[in-house]
Amino acid sequence: YTSPSMKSAFADYLSDTGSSIRAIMVGTRRTDPHGAKLSAFEPTDHGWPEFMRVHPVLEWRYAEVWAFLRHLGVEYCGLYDEGYTSLGGTNDTRPNPKLRVVEEGRVWYRPAYELEADEEERLGREG
């Protein structure tokens, strides 16, 4: 099994739902790769299925995202409780070294929501 690309997944989703979908919310933030030049509303790029990308958390900081999720009790992937702060592929994602703890010879990682600096979010990603 090969997972579909993001582009083909959107195309399939829009095809399956008919033409009623006009906009899709995206969790991109200003500090994310390619987030620096985004605005709150962006049409998709050339060659992508057509819809409006809405970026409601564009100006949020890393800690604000976690405060929001935890305050509302939103479920999230359990890897975040194991020190992962940015999830990518299975071969290029590791727990964030800034959350590493060594106690009495035992190594463990604090949960993602304890990371404080936005610029450290992707330190567990290779490449």
Backbone as ProteinMPNN parsed JSONL, in Angstrom:
{"seq_chain_A": "YTSPSMKSAFADYLSDTGSSIRAIMVGTRRTDPHGAKLSAFEPTDHGWPEFMRVHPVLEWRYAEVWAFLRHLGVEYCGLYDEGYTSLGGTNDTRPNPKLRVVEEGRVWYRPAYELEADEEERLGREG", "coords_chain_A": {"N_chain_A": [[0.833, -1.187, 0.0], [0.592, 2.158, -0.869], [0.529, 5.316, 0.407], [-1.701, 7.947, -0.528], [-0.811, 11.002, -2.248], [-0.93, 14.317, -0.821], [-2.165, 16.058, -2.575], [-3.621, 14.319, -4.316], [-5.257, 13.134, -2.42], [-6.857, 15.278, -1.572], [-8.149, 15.773, -4.011], [-9.601, 13.378, -4.331], [-11.236, 13.537, -2.045], [-12.746, 15.877, -2.56], [-14.026, 15.061, -4.877], [-15.548, 12.916, -3.934], [-17.327, 14.237, -2.23], [-18.761, 15.887, -3.824], [-19.62, 19.05, -5.324], [-19.988, 20.734, -3.182], [-18.11, 21.557, -1.312], [-16.233, 24.326, -0.632], [-14.236, 25.531, 0.772], [-11.441, 24.732, 2.862], [-10.239, 24.156, 6.075], [-6.996, 24.725, 7.289], [-4.19, 23.801, 9.225], [-1.864, 25.347, 9.233], [0.761, 27.362, 10.495], [2.367, 30.558, 11.0], [5.057, 30.098, 11.609], [5.561, 27.675, 10.431], [7.044, 25.647, 7.788], [6.894, 27.316, 4.728], [4.947, 29.009, 5.698], [5.416, 31.669, 6.178], [4.704, 33.623, 4.243], [2.004, 33.431, 3.918], [-1.52, 34.304, 3.839], [-4.588, 34.817, 5.683], [-6.602, 33.723, 4.105], [-6.275, 31.756, 1.309], [-6.243, 30.865, -2.079], [-5.941, 27.594, -3.574], [-2.805, 26.409, -4.93], [-1.645, 26.538, -8.374], [-2.478, 23.734, -10.337], [-3.449, 22.19, -8.305], [-6.404, 20.756, -6.742], [-9.257, 22.901, -6.826], [-9.999, 25.064, -4.229], [-10.662, 27.152, -1.379], [-8.151, 27.835, 0.901], [-8.234, 28.049, 4.304], [-6.738, 29.6, 6.994], [-6.954, 29.442, 10.121], [-5.343, 29.432, 12.431], [-3.053, 30.754, 11.868], [-1.502, 32.854, 13.004], [-0.957, 31.908, 15.521], [1.069, 30.877, 18.282], [3.257, 28.131, 19.083], [2.871, 27.229, 21.754], [0.343, 28.288, 22.226], [-1.305, 26.768, 20.592], [-1.159, 24.288, 21.869], [-2.209, 25.009, 24.394], [-4.855, 25.61, 23.698], [-5.763, 23.09, 22.643], [-5.479, 21.441, 24.922], [-7.027, 22.758, 26.842], [-9.615, 22.473, 25.81], [-9.786, 19.761, 25.759], [-9.227, 18.296, 23.466], [-8.715, 15.435, 21.52], [-5.585, 13.974, 20.579], [-2.789, 12.728, 18.661], [-1.036, 10.12, 20.257], [1.748, 10.094, 20.131], [2.679, 12.625, 20.632], [2.722, 12.795, 23.371], [4.934, 11.381, 23.895], [7.148, 12.858, 23.38], [7.401, 13.714, 20.754], [7.225, 16.451, 18.584], [6.658, 17.388, 16.108], [5.208, 15.853, 13.477], [6.182, 13.79, 10.861], [7.266, 11.78, 8.261], [7.693, 8.188, 8.747], [10.36, 7.607, 8.682], [11.788, 9.925, 9.12], [11.232, 11.249, 11.464], [11.637, 11.978, 14.826], [11.681, 11.824, 18.468], [11.686, 15.021, 20.07], [14.794, 16.459, 20.756], [15.061, 18.491, 22.656], [13.262, 17.893, 24.591], [14.213, 15.751, 25.888], [15.011, 13.695, 28.646], [17.212, 12.566, 31.123], [17.362, 10.402, 33.688], [18.7, 8.826, 36.406], [20.024, 6.978, 34.744], [18.052, 6.307, 32.978], [16.358, 7.057, 29.975], [13.962, 9.312, 28.811], [11.202, 11.147, 27.383], [9.748, 14.337, 27.706], [6.312, 15.482, 27.389], [5.013, 16.918, 24.302], [3.642, 19.347, 24.691], [5.093, 20.667, 26.608], [7.207, 21.937, 25.428], [8.661, 25.078, 24.796], [9.73, 27.007, 23.01], [9.011, 28.259, 19.842], [10.739, 27.984, 17.631], [12.016, 25.596, 18.105], [10.374, 23.513, 17.53], [10.573, 21.734, 15.306], [12.874, 20.231, 15.713], [13.042, 17.504, 15.973], [12.829, 16.483, 13.489], [14.244, 15.157, 10.551], [16.223, 16.235, 7.784]], "CA_chain_A": [[0.0, 0.0, 0.0], [1.266, 3.444, -0.908], [-0.451, 6.349, 0.77], [-1.858, 8.943, -1.598], [-0.226, 12.321, -1.992], [-1.891, 15.282, -0.3], [-2.915, 16.575, -3.719], [-4.605, 13.338, -4.767], [-6.222, 12.933, -1.338], [-7.827, 16.374, -1.683], [-8.943, 15.554, -5.223], [-10.547, 12.302, -4.024], [-12.203, 14.056, -1.074], [-13.656, 16.807, -3.233], [-14.822, 14.276, -5.813], [-16.499, 12.12, -3.147], [-18.315, 15.096, -1.572], [-19.444, 16.717, -4.816], [-19.114, 20.418, -5.457], [-20.438, 21.55, -2.057], [-16.964, 22.034, -0.525], [-15.606, 25.501, -1.239], [-13.088, 25.94, 1.579], [-10.933, 23.723, 3.795], [-9.378, 24.741, 7.109], [-5.65, 24.177, 7.316], [-3.547, 24.148, 10.489], [-0.558, 25.976, 9.033], [1.071, 28.557, 11.282], [3.38, 31.438, 10.419], [6.389, 29.521, 11.817], [5.689, 26.435, 9.664], [7.639, 25.837, 6.465], [6.011, 27.953, 3.742], [3.909, 29.791, 6.357], [5.809, 33.077, 6.351], [4.081, 34.539, 3.285], [0.574, 33.138, 3.765], [-2.538, 35.17, 4.43], [-5.632, 34.012, 6.33], [-7.355, 33.032, 3.06], [-5.439, 31.56, 0.127], [-6.697, 29.826, -3.007], [-4.917, 26.575, -3.793], [-1.814, 26.681, -5.968], [-1.894, 25.991, -9.709], [-2.292, 22.293, -10.436], [-4.127, 21.541, -7.181], [-7.864, 20.914, -6.786], [-9.599, 24.281, -6.458], [-10.766, 25.41, -3.042], [-10.037, 28.201, -0.574], [-7.49, 27.365, 2.116], [-8.476, 28.963, 5.414], [-5.689, 29.386, 8.002], [-7.434, 30.103, 11.341], [-4.332, 29.51, 13.496], [-1.832, 31.245, 11.217], [-0.706, 33.704, 13.891], [-0.805, 31.294, 16.833], [2.369, 30.338, 18.689], [3.225, 26.699, 19.409], [2.267, 27.062, 23.086], [-1.082, 28.617, 22.143], [-1.984, 25.606, 20.015], [-1.289, 23.295, 22.933], [-3.136, 25.506, 25.411], [-6.184, 25.443, 23.115], [-6.096, 21.666, 22.596], [-5.584, 20.884, 26.27], [-8.154, 23.396, 27.524], [-10.858, 21.898, 25.294], [-9.737, 18.306, 25.837], [-9.213, 17.738, 22.113], [-7.848, 14.267, 21.38], [-4.466, 14.135, 19.646], [-1.942, 11.544, 18.511], [-0.281, 9.802, 21.457], [3.189, 10.339, 19.975], [3.004, 13.916, 21.23], [3.015, 12.559, 24.786], [6.217, 10.679, 23.945], [8.224, 13.775, 23.031], [7.361, 14.16, 19.36], [6.625, 17.784, 18.496], [6.317, 17.621, 14.706], [5.129, 14.523, 12.879], [6.398, 13.696, 9.419], [7.296, 10.384, 7.842], [8.202, 7.238, 9.74], [11.816, 7.53, 8.608], [12.454, 11.205, 9.352], [10.65, 11.888, 12.639], [12.149, 11.467, 16.098], [11.313, 12.697, 19.592], [12.434, 16.278, 20.079], [15.89, 16.383, 21.724], [14.888, 19.489, 23.721], [12.382, 17.314, 25.601], [14.891, 14.55, 26.405], [15.344, 13.699, 30.074], [17.961, 11.396, 31.576], [17.293, 10.291, 35.144], [19.163, 7.541, 36.938], [20.362, 6.11, 33.625], [16.864, 6.072, 32.145], [16.071, 8.143, 29.037], [12.555, 9.466, 28.436], [10.916, 12.452, 26.781], [8.589, 15.071, 28.214], [5.302, 15.653, 26.33], [5.188, 18.027, 23.357], [3.095, 20.61, 25.19], [6.054, 21.323, 27.495], [8.161, 22.705, 24.627], [8.302, 26.486, 24.905], [10.21, 27.855, 21.911], [8.495, 27.917, 18.507], [11.806, 27.609, 16.701], [12.509, 24.266, 18.445], [9.328, 22.536, 17.24], [10.953, 20.748, 14.3], [14.194, 19.656, 15.968], [12.95, 16.063, 15.859], [12.657, 16.135, 12.071], [15.485, 15.1, 9.776], [16.103, 16.667, 6.389]], "C_chain_A": [[0.872, 1.243, 0.0], [0.231, 4.507, -0.586], [-0.518, 7.392, -0.337], [-1.141, 10.246, -1.237], [-1.324, 13.23, -1.444], [-2.779, 15.797, -1.435], [-3.991, 15.581, -4.173], [-5.646, 13.054, -3.686], [-7.278, 14.037, -1.351], [-8.731, 16.175, -2.905], [-9.994, 14.475, -4.981], [-11.637, 12.802, -3.076], [-13.226, 14.965, -1.749], [-14.557, 16.083, -4.226], [-15.92, 13.501, -5.079], [-17.609, 12.97, -2.537], [-19.092, 15.952, -2.557], [-18.887, 18.134, -4.792], [-19.485, 21.305, -4.28], [-19.286, 22.132, -1.233], [-16.287, 23.182, -1.268], [-14.339, 25.932, -0.507], [-12.725, 24.811, 2.531], [-10.019, 24.426, 4.79], [-8.072, 23.977, 7.167], [-4.971, 24.653, 8.599], [-2.178, 24.776, 10.36], [-0.428, 27.224, 9.9], [2.205, 29.329, 10.622], [4.776, 30.825, 10.526], [6.603, 28.203, 11.092], [6.427, 26.705, 8.353], [6.572, 26.362, 5.498], [4.912, 28.799, 4.381], [4.182, 31.279, 6.402], [5.043, 34.037, 5.448], [2.582, 34.312, 3.111], [-0.3, 34.244, 4.334], [-3.635, 34.254, 4.975], [-6.458, 33.205, 5.333], [-6.489, 32.96, 1.813], [-6.086, 30.539, -0.8], [-5.578, 28.798, -3.178], [-3.983, 26.988, -4.928], [-2.228, 26.044, -7.287], [-1.612, 24.487, -9.712], [-2.931, 21.508, -9.301], [-5.633, 21.64, -7.395], [-8.23, 22.302, -6.258], [-10.485, 24.351, -5.222], [-10.016, 26.527, -2.318], [-9.418, 27.547, 0.659], [-7.684, 28.442, 3.189], [-7.495, 28.61, 6.522], [-6.079, 30.055, 9.321], [-6.396, 30.244, 12.451], [-3.005, 30.058, 12.978], [-0.927, 32.032, 12.165], [-0.5, 33.118, 15.29], [0.624, 30.822, 17.046], [2.175, 28.862, 19.042], [2.508, 26.464, 20.742], [0.773, 27.365, 23.072], [-1.891, 27.465, 21.556], [-2.209, 24.561, 21.106], [-2.228, 23.746, 24.038], [-4.581, 25.313, 24.951], [-6.612, 23.974, 23.158], [-6.342, 21.09, 23.987], [-6.768, 21.475, 27.028], [-9.484, 22.772, 27.1], [-10.892, 20.372, 25.357], [-9.789, 17.629, 24.483], [-8.256, 16.548, 22.07], [-6.763, 14.542, 20.344], [-3.654, 12.851, 19.628], [-1.074, 11.346, 19.755], [1.222, 10.01, 21.344], [3.608, 11.674, 20.588], [3.298, 13.785, 22.721], [4.343, 11.843, 24.981], [7.368, 11.556, 23.458], [8.293, 14.209, 21.583], [6.65, 15.512, 19.311], [6.228, 18.161, 17.08], [6.341, 16.268, 14.02], [5.279, 14.602, 11.374], [6.3, 12.244, 9.023], [7.88, 9.488, 8.921], [9.726, 7.166, 9.755], [12.522, 8.838, 8.936], [11.943, 11.944, 10.598], [11.139, 11.195, 13.899], [11.592, 12.323, 17.234], [12.22, 13.929, 19.599], [13.535, 16.222, 21.148], [15.78, 17.407, 22.858], [13.992, 18.971, 24.845], [12.978, 16.065, 26.245], [15.275, 14.741, 27.87], [16.116, 12.423, 30.369], [17.942, 11.43, 33.097], [17.698, 8.889, 35.559], [19.41, 6.522, 35.825], [19.207, 5.798, 32.693], [16.619, 7.294, 31.266], [14.583, 8.138, 28.73], [12.365, 10.878, 27.908], [9.662, 13.059, 27.407], [7.578, 15.232, 27.074], [5.521, 16.928, 25.516], [4.704, 19.356, 23.914], [4.019, 21.317, 26.178], [7.138, 22.093, 26.739], [7.726, 24.166, 24.625], [8.657, 27.325, 23.689], [9.698, 27.373, 20.557], [9.582, 27.367, 17.592], [12.388, 26.222, 16.993], [11.534, 23.156, 18.065], [9.797, 21.426, 16.314], [12.344, 20.127, 14.517], [14.2, 18.135, 15.93], [12.773, 15.58, 14.436], [14.001, 16.157, 11.376], [15.216, 15.6, 8.367], [15.596, 17.98, 6.244]], "O_chain_A": [[1.8, 1.351, 0.802], [-0.816, 4.587, -1.23], [0.481, 7.682, -0.996], [-0.904, 10.538, -0.065], [-2.51, 12.936, -1.591], [-3.989, 15.95, -1.27], [-5.141, 15.965, -4.387], [-6.799, 12.764, -4.004], [-8.463, 13.763, -1.162], [-9.941, 16.388, -2.827], [-11.148, 14.634, -5.377], [-12.819, 12.524, -3.279], [-14.429, 14.83, -1.527], [-15.719, 16.45, -4.397], [-17.062, 13.435, -5.532], [-18.721, 12.479, -2.345], [-20.0, 16.678, -2.153], [-17.791, 18.366, -4.283], [-19.316, 22.522, -4.362], [-19.484, 23.116, -0.521], [-15.827, 23.017, -2.397], [-13.478, 26.606, -1.074], [-13.582, 24.035, 2.954], [-9.138, 25.194, 4.404], [-8.045, 22.748, 7.102], [-5.165, 25.797, 9.011], [-1.398, 24.734, 11.311], [-1.356, 28.023, 10.026], [2.917, 28.792, 9.774], [5.597, 31.01, 9.628], [7.706, 27.657, 11.125], [6.442, 27.833, 7.86], [5.449, 25.858, 5.489], [4.022, 29.267, 3.672], [3.269, 32.069, 6.641], [4.761, 35.164, 5.855], [1.958, 34.932, 2.25], [0.124, 35.015, 5.195], [-3.604, 33.045, 4.746], [-6.959, 32.131, 5.666], [-6.023, 33.985, 1.316], [-6.444, 29.449, -0.353], [-4.407, 29.103, -2.952], [-4.335, 27.812, -5.772], [-3.054, 25.131, -7.318], [-0.615, 24.035, -9.149], [-2.949, 20.278, -9.337], [-6.098, 22.503, -8.14], [-7.58, 22.814, -5.346], [-11.572, 23.775, -5.179], [-8.857, 26.803, -2.627], [-10.084, 26.797, 1.373], [-7.334, 29.604, 2.986], [-7.423, 27.457, 6.946], [-5.58, 31.141, 9.616], [-6.552, 31.093, 13.328], [-1.958, 29.842, 13.587], [0.294, 31.879, 12.122], [0.078, 33.779, 16.153], [1.303, 30.417, 16.103], [1.052, 28.413, 19.27], [1.638, 25.598, 20.838], [0.015, 26.76, 23.831], [-3.024, 27.217, 21.97], [-3.305, 24.02, 21.248], [-2.979, 22.928, 24.571], [-5.433, 24.897, 25.737], [-7.694, 23.652, 23.65], [-7.298, 20.344, 24.2], [-7.439, 20.766, 27.777], [-10.372, 22.567, 27.927], [-11.914, 19.76, 25.043], [-10.322, 16.527, 24.35], [-7.118, 16.645, 22.531], [-6.989, 15.247, 19.361], [-3.824, 11.988, 20.49], [-0.453, 12.29, 20.244], [1.906, 10.094, 22.363], [4.752, 11.836, 21.012], [4.05, 14.588, 23.273], [4.822, 11.713, 26.108], [8.447, 11.047, 23.156], [9.164, 14.999, 21.219], [5.598, 15.69, 19.925], [5.531, 19.155, 16.877], [7.379, 15.606, 13.983], [4.597, 15.375, 10.701], [5.357, 11.552, 9.406], [8.482, 9.962, 9.884], [10.316, 6.713, 10.735], [13.75, 8.859, 9.022], [12.2, 13.137, 10.758], [11.061, 9.972, 14.019], [11.088, 13.421, 16.995], [13.376, 13.868, 19.181], [13.245, 15.966, 22.317], [16.36, 17.198, 23.923], [13.967, 19.549, 25.932], [12.325, 15.401, 27.05], [15.786, 15.786, 28.274], [15.736, 11.338, 29.93], [18.444, 12.369, 33.715], [17.114, 7.899, 35.12], [19.05, 5.352, 35.951], [19.387, 5.083, 31.707], [16.664, 8.428, 31.743], [14.007, 7.094, 28.425], [13.275, 11.705, 27.982], [8.656, 12.379, 27.609], [7.954, 15.127, 25.907], [6.135, 17.886, 25.986], [5.304, 20.393, 23.633], [3.753, 22.459, 26.55], [7.91, 22.827, 27.355], [6.541, 24.456, 24.468], [7.94, 28.274, 23.372], [9.922, 26.226, 20.171], [9.362, 26.396, 16.868], [13.18, 25.719, 16.197], [11.837, 21.978, 18.259], [9.44, 20.268, 16.529], [12.917, 19.559, 13.587], [15.271, 17.532, 15.861], [12.586, 14.386, 14.205], [14.805, 17.065, 11.585], [14.127, 15.416, 7.825], [15.446, 18.463, 5.121]]}, "name": "protein", "num_of_chains": 1, "seq": "YTSPSMKSAFADYLSDTGSSIRAIMVGTRRTDPHGAKLSAFEPTDHGWPEFMRVHPVLEWRYAEVWAFLRHLGVEYCGLYDEGYTSLGGTNDTRPNPKLRVVEEGRVWYRPAYELEADEEERLGREG"}
